[in-house]
Amino acid sequence: MRDFRIVVAAHGGLAAALVRSAELICGELRDVTPVGIAPTQTPETFGVELRRVLEMDDRPVLVLTDLDGGSPTVVAATIASGRRGTTLIVAGVTLGMLVEAATGMEHLDEAAVVRLVERGRSGIVDVSTRLARRATA
């Protein structure tokens, strides 16, 4: 059982879509909350919503964002810098990373985040080249 919550913060409907897709694979994901920034929102109004979700309780929170340097990441980092407790942020979320975080991580610590980032990197594969190599072997 995980001892931390997960928040997926992304542009538009991506956060909700990632969570729904992960639930197709894993079943219901407890303590996983999507928060999307709408085209009509400012970073400030998005920040109010994200802060409310991050401060729901005092448990540690893993924030998975879509784009390093994007508004969800910048706003999450700003909030995390003043938040009591542990809030770790990883930018560049993939479906594989979300599934791993939700089902394969029990504790939120530096080693777990390193493994999660590696999972994201290893999940990016040039399948066309792999298939071409197999065809010529």
Secondary structure by P-SEA (a helix, b strand, c coil): cccbbbbbbbccaaaaaaaaaaaacccccccbbbbbbcccccaaaaaaaaaaaaaccccbbbbbbcccccaaaaaaaaaaaacccbbbbbccccaaaaaaaacccccccaaaaaaaaaaaaaaccaaaaaaaaaaac
